[in-house]
């Protein structure tokens, strides 16, 4: 059976730039008084604890529109570059142990400073947490925070059921407790340092049981900011929402053909405030409004959903879901007639174990000119009624190839992680790793906006914990060596560490979701200017154009037409000489080609599992790239992604020997229309 693999160096550079840019943007919402509209200077951090173990965290992002320079009075502080024009990243190279230095960055008349500290070699680890006991309040923001004071890198662990962010840090920082178990006291532990010098401190987090009567789990009058005229939900989902209630802290919204409005029609509403929502009858059944991430208390099963509405039950479908995949219609009695505002409500009962709820509204007809209108959504404890059953569907994950080679020279494993904002525990990706070639054969993963809720990236290369060093290519720190790589002596090629699953697809600096993309199981040797550009263009196109509410299913793979290119892993350079780490360095085979195969619904909004779709509702395509410096298709080192690189999924199955999307009929996989994929 033939195999395949893939990824790009410029992609990694792009990911780093994007991560730095996002961090900068997070602090760029307003300018200080001294900054004019014509000039600005911002730095990504005010304090930096130098980490001798993780060089990638010793960086300072610079954002400015002009020339800048950096300096320090501390002679032992080494950094680069010392000057530049426009946005840049300053890397701290060294600082004498036990010293604190100030880095000064200037641009014209503007000046910004960063305090850089390095713990002394014999200095003990210091770690304090405040408070020592925390009473979790789901309706509170700052009240659920734990302050960390530390002079070393640290990591966080907790009892099951306690949710928090971030999972690690360095120096002083803040941990936010985002979820707890009602009626329980759980422990959160922070550990700083390593080995014999490691220090741990704990905080007890209690969440008192809430009184049952009148408990508001979620409510929103959509009146945070009165809109001027109209606002489309899919263009602005932050200015108008005002979610409240004990389960509302993680709520997000999305919608298609849904407006937030403020006009005379809304003044006739029995609801509150100025704003209301209008969901139009357009798009062939595609319009919808979705409330995501309502966290449910552990002791409540009966609920009442209410709203102010001007539609009958025949005009709108109201659905509930626990995971965004299985939806159940909710029975209710709407307004007496269309276009008449009334307060409506209905009760329902959820099964045990449902910890999160989503509410979706979709127009059920097309005859009403102005769509359906509603206001003041509320989910309260108590009531009960219709028994909601989210029936289990034992469907195969659509992205998983039929051939999962878990014996012989292959390891197959699935990594799971929690999303950054909505805190859903989801599969991250599944890999099939070739332990003879020491390279991933394929990475299969779902792609949805919930995987991209955070910003930034982890930048910590690591071994996959489910494989040994002998099984995987060592491109991660090992045996005291921080900067290791794959190297082919015959051509003098130092191979880039290429993500198969792009780091930006799993946003969230410090999150487990993003950190797992830096495992060796998701990394392949990659080089070649032409290949790097094509692969990067394909990855960005997927993220920008193909992700949809129904979920996009992807497989990224490596193909070996031959095994002529051999690299050695666990290598490093010192003084211009290449060295191989004894006991670790071994031969790895470099792929000749890389590919991607994609599957999704045509509309992107069916709300159905892939296995429940008619072939006419599905589309699939493949992209195939030669791993080369000069692209053989265009003859260029800077080719443009086009139809020339597209293949049917069936074509790529025949090349690789794998069966992709095994639950999808061949008629879907055998053809593709470039127009369906905007090429």
C-alpha positions, -999 to 999 in steps of 0.1 A, spaced: 0 0 0 13 35 -9 13 62 17 15 100 20 25 131 41 26 169 42 32 205 56 48 240 51 76 262 66 61 295 55 29 283 72 48 281 105 62 315 100 27 328 92 13 311 123 39 329 145 32 362 129 -6 358 133 -2 347 169 19 378 177 -5 400 158 -35 387 177 -18 392 211 -10 428 200 -46 434 188 -59 422 221 -44 452 238 -50 476 209 -86 486 214 -77 522 226 -48 545 225 -33 564 254 -35 601 256 0 606 243 -6 586 211 -20 606 182 -41 591 154 -9 593 132 15 573 154 14 545 179 37 521 197 25 490 216 43 460 232 27 426 238 39 424 275 49 447 303 68 420 322 87 389 310 102 361 330 131 347 310 126 309 305 158 291 298 139 259 289 115 274 264 131 299 241 99 305 221 82 322 251 110 348 254 95 371 229 81 406 229 57 417 201 62 453 188 33 471 170 40 505 155 36 523 122 71 538 121 108 531 128 117 519 162 148 510 183 154 489 215 180 494 242 189 485 277 213 496 304 218 460 315 249 447 297 240 410 302 206 414 285 210 402 249 182 406 224 176 409 186 168 428 166 177 461 181 158 482 155 133 480 127 104 495 109 68 485 115 55 455 134 82 430 146 91 405 173 120 410 197 136 378 210 153 378 243 185 357 238 200 358 273 201 375 307 225 368 336 208 345 362 194 365 391 192 398 372 164 421 363 167 444 333 145 470 316 142 469 278 132 503 264 116 505 230 112 540 213 95 551 181 97 588 175 85 606 207 68 574 220 85 551 245 75 517 260 93 496 286 93 459 295 108 445 327 128 413 320 137 390 350 157 358 352 156 336 383 190 329 398 206 295 394 205 289 432 174 309 439 146 288 453 112 286 435 87 310 451 50 304 445 20 319 462 -17 318 453 -44 342 463 -70 335 476 -64 302 493 -101 294 491 -124 306 463 -162 306 462 -172 301 426 -199 324 413 -210 317 377 -224 352 374 -191 369 385 -162 377 364 -132 390 384 -145 371 415 -135 338 400 -98 346 395 -67 333 413 -37 355 414 -3 337 409 29 352 422 59 331 410 95 334 399 95 303 376 73 286 349 42 269 363 14 245 353 -21 239 365 -41 208 373 -75 203 390 -101 178 402 -124 166 375 -153 190 368 -132 221 376 -126 242 345 -99 269 342 -77 289 319 -48 291 312 -32 256 318 3 270 323 22 302 326 55 318 336 61 344 364 32 364 378 -2 357 363 -39 351 367 -59 319 365 -96 322 358 -119 295 371 -146 291 344 -167 262 357 -172 241 388 -195 214 401 -225 228 420 -226 216 456 -190 204 456 -156 216 468 -128 209 443 -90 215 444 -69 234 419 -32 229 421 -4 250 407 31 235 403 62 256 396 97 244 388 109 209 380 124 179 397 135 183 433 130 220 433 93 218 423 68 236 445 30 231 446 3 252 461 -35 245 460 -67 265 462 -100 250 473 -129 260 450 -164 256 463 -196 261 444 -227 263 467 -259 247 456 -284 273 443 -320 276 455 -344 261 430 -373 286 428 -369 314 403 -334 304 391 -325 320 359 -300 298 340 -298 321 309 -316 353 298 -308 380 273 -329 411 263 -303 419 235 -301 455 248 -264 459 258 -261 486 232 -292 500 213 -285 496 176 -289 523 151 -312 508 125 -301 472 120 -271 450 128 -265 416 111 -257 389 137 -231 372 115 -212 405 112 -216 417 148 -223 393 176 -208 413 205 -222 448 207 -258 440 215 -259 407 235 -262 409 273 -264 373 285 -272 369 322 -279 340 346 -259 314 363 -251 294 332 -246 324 308 -209 331 312 -198 311 282 -227 320 259 -220 329 223 -243 337 193 -243 331 156 -269 336 129 -276 337 92 -301 362 78 -307 374 113 -309 411 122 -308 430 155 -332 458 150 -344 489 168 -375 505 152 -412 513 158 -422 477 152 -401 466 182 -418 492 204 -450 472 200 -432 442 217 -442 430 251 -405 425 256 -381 450 271 -357 476 258 -351 489 223 -336 460 204 -353 429 191 -343 402 166 -357 394 132 -350 361 114 -357 363 77 -372 337 53 -343 335 29 -316 311 17 -335 279 10 -340 268 46 -305 280 57 -315 310 80 -310 303 117 -303 319 150 -281 299 175 -274 304 212 -244 283 221 -228 274 254 -255 276 281 -241 257 311 -266 237 330 -266 231 368 -260 195 379 -291 194 401 -317 206 376 -336 185 349 -368 205 345 -367 238 326 -389 265 310 -380 284 279 -398 317 273 -396 347 250 -415 375 235 -425 366 199 -447 376 170 -449 342 152 -470 311 155 -456 276 160 -460 270 123 -437 299 115 -406 288 134 -388 256 145 -372 258 180 -346 230 186 -324 219 215 -290 202 214 -264 191 239 -235 189 214 -245 208 183 -248 175 163 -280 159 175 -310 183 175 -345 177 190 -375 199 181 -393 216 210 -431 216 212 -445 250 220 -476 272 214 -467 305 196 -486 337 192 -522 335 182 -515 350 148 -485 360 128 -473 396 133 -488 399 168 -464 402 198 -471 378 227 -452 363 256 -448 325 249 -433 298 270 -429 260 271 -415 235 296 -393 205 290 -372 179 308 -336 169 300 -320 135 306 -293 131 332 -258 141 323 -266 171 300 -242 198 312 -246 223 283 -274 233 260 -277 250 226 -309 266 213 -315 270 176 -344 288 159 -351 284 122 -380 298 101 -404 270 91 -421 287 61 -415 312 33 -448 330 29 -443 358 55 -427 388 39 -409 403 69 -397 371 87 -401 362 123 -395 385 153 -385 377 189 -371 392 220 -362 384 257 -350 348 255 -350 332 290 -342 297 303 -353 292 339 -351 262 362 -384 244 369 -415 237 348 -407 205 329 -428 187 304 -417 173 270 -391 146 276 -361 155 255 -340 126 244 -308 132 225 -307 97 209 -272 83 205 -261 78 169 -233 53 167 -219 68 135 -183 66 126 -165 100 127 -168 111 91 -132 122 88 -117 88 99 -102 67 70 -113 31 68 -77 19 72 -66 27 107 -33 7 109 -28 1 146 -4 -29 143 31 -34 129 48 -2 120 19 21 127 4 38 158 -31 53 157 -44 76 185 -70 103 190 -62 134 211 -91 151 230 -91 186 244 -114 214 257 -124 243 235 -112 277 248 -144 296 253 -174 272 251 -155 245 271 -166 216 251 -146 184 255 -141 174 218 -119 152 197 -89 173 185 -74 150 158 -67 114 150 -33 104 136 -19 74 119 19 74 125 44 54 105 70 43 131 94 29 104 95 60 84 91 81 116 65 104 99 27 108 102 8 91 73 -24 111 79 -40 135 104 -79 134 104 -98 162 121 -131 180 122 -130 218 116 -156 241 131 -155 276 145 -156 262 180 -120 251 175 -109 286 168 -124 304 198 -90 316 213 -61 335 200 -23 330 200 -5 297 200 16 276 224 49 273 205 62 244 227 74 214 206 69 182 224 69 144 221 36 126 216 30 110 250 15 79 233 47 70 215 83 64 225 113 85 213 123 55 191 89 55 173 86 92 165 109 117 148 127 138 174 122 174 165 115 184 201 138 193 230 156 162 244 186 152 264 193 188 274 193 201 238 166 227 230 171 233 193 169 200 175 159 193 139 159 168 110 189 171 87 199 156 53 237 158 50 237 149 13 218 181 4 226 202 35 189 205 42 176 213 76 139 204 75 113 226 89 89 213 115 56 213 95 22 211 112 -2 186 94 -31 202 114 -24 239 113 -18 255 147 -41 284 138 -69 258 133 -67 252 171 -63 287 184 -56 294 221 -22 303 236 -14 279 264 -45 258 258 -43 220 256 -62 222 223 -34 242 207 -5 225 226 -14 191 211 -8 205 175 29 207 186 32 170 193 55 151 170 26 130 158 13 161 140 47 173 126 65 163 94 97 173 77 90 200 52 109 223 28 107 237 -6 96 273 -15 70 263 -41 54 236 -19 54 259 12 34 286 -7 9 262 -21 3 244 12 0 277 31 -25 290 5 -46 258 8 -46 260 46 -57 296 46 -84 290 20 -98 261 40 -100 283 71 -114 314 53 -139 297 29 -148 261 37 -155 259 74 -193 258 80 -219 253 108 -224 217 98 -186 210 103 -159 205 76 -141 171 77 -104 171 67 -76 146 63 -41 158 57 -16 132 45 19 124 34 27 103 3 60 84 -4 65 78 -41 99 66 -31 122 66 -1 152 83 -17 153 113 7 166 103 42 170 127 71 185 122 106 165 134 135 178 147 169 205 168 153 217 203 163 244 228 152 271 244 173 298 267 160 287 259 124 291 221 129 263 196 127 260 171 156 239 140 161 227 132 196 240 97 206 214 72 214 186 93 199 194 102 163 180 79 136 170 77 100 136 93 89 121 92 55 110 125 39 77 124 19 76 132 -18 41 146 -18 14 159 5 -24 161 2 -56 172 17 -91 157 12 -122 176 23 -158 167 29 -188 189 39 -225 195 32 -232 218 2 -253 243 22 -232 240 53 -264 243 74 -284 211 72 -281 202 109 -277 166 99 -250 140 103 -231 131 72 -245 96 72 -281 110 71 -274 132 41 -285 124 5 -255 123 -19 -269 155 -35 -264 173 -2 -226 165 0 -194 176 -18 -158 164 -15 -125 174 -31 -88 167 -28 -56 189 -31 -24 172 -42 11 189 -40 46 179 -49 71 184 -20 96 205 -40 115 237 -43 102 243 -79 66 233 -86 65 208 -115 29 219 -124 37 256 -130 75 255 -132 75 282 -106 90 287 -71 60 309 -63 29 292 -78 -7 302 -73 -32 278 -59 -56 268 -87 -77 240 -102 -45 224 -114 -38 211 -79 -73 196 -74 -81 159 -76 -112 139 -68 -110 121 -34 -113 89 -54 -81 98 -73 -62 103 -41 -76 70 -27 -61 52 -56 -27 69 -52 -24 63 -14 -43 31 -9 -65 46 18 -103 48 18 -114 83 29 -148 92 42 -159 55 41 -196 63 49 -199 86 18 -210 71 -16 -184 68 -44 -205 91 -65 -196 120 -41 -159 111 -39 -154 105 -77 -162 140 -89 -157 176 -79 -167 210 -93 -140 237 -87 -168 263 -85 -181 245 -54 -147 253 -38 -144 289 -52 -115 280 -76 
